[in-house]
């Protein structure tokens, strides 16, 4: 769930990041840190995948990734399951997204040219993402110890996390960003075809679903603007037990991450309600995780993506340096 970042942000981010390059160069004799980065929503169409956008300079989060590169970190970015490859993208399916983020780190370490770029199995790993990527990175944090125990995960920075899809849906329905709801429905159906999404869609819903499957986020949001669930269905699938079970499985915050976390959210976020971020913090704190929480007063969804990127990278840098953290759960 992501809008376009301002064009001039690329230049400002690079300039700030250059100040950190010398510090990264002083890590002589230490493995190069690797960040596995999860992008926010680009859309479900294959043409929207990060691997398609980076070469042409159209990936909105390129400046955020660049800020990590100029600090000297290696970065790997997943396309996610079904994005840029056959089949529908499993959009907002927590386990699929989390495993893709961890698999990307594994792939980077095992790449034939990994050593050429200073990447090795001994490297400290950071997990990072915002919006959809916030959900993907947060789920990866919960999965890392059991799914990819060989990775030396030092910490996870997750922002604008859609940790509770039911509450996100309640907030978005009928609004400017209502298109995200059908994107999420298509994603759940991709992971669980037995949900049979098409049988619930009316003519308008089927038409919009085709746009969702083929186009990028901007086009989808424009097509879905103001739509309610009633506008696109013959009956609401969210009233059905099988759909309710599927959505419940996407809840993040039910398991303690094995490494410290940095969680950030804007209190004026119009896409992912601020209370959802607060609840994730509370859930992880209650499970004993060292959560560093940072709120961005007055910041929108996109504004927090920009403002939070630097602090998130600084926090990961301290974890790469093995500086201890107890978080700020008690404040």
Protein Blocks (a to p, Z undefined) as FASTA:
>chain_A
ZZdddfklmmmmmmmmmmmmmmmmmmghiacdddddddddebjbfklpmklmmmnopafk
lmmmmmmmmnopacdddebehihpacjddehilklmmmmmmmmmmmmmmpmklmmnopaf
kbccddddehjlmmmmmmmmmmmmmmmmmbccfbdcdehiafblklmmmmmgopaklmmm
mmmmmmmmmmmmmnommlmpcfklmmmmmmmmmmcfklmmmmmgoiafklmpcbdfklpm
klmmmmmmmpghiaccfbdcdddddfkbckbgfklmmmmmmmmmmnopacdddddehiaf
klmmmmmmmmmmmmmmmmmnopacebjmlZZ
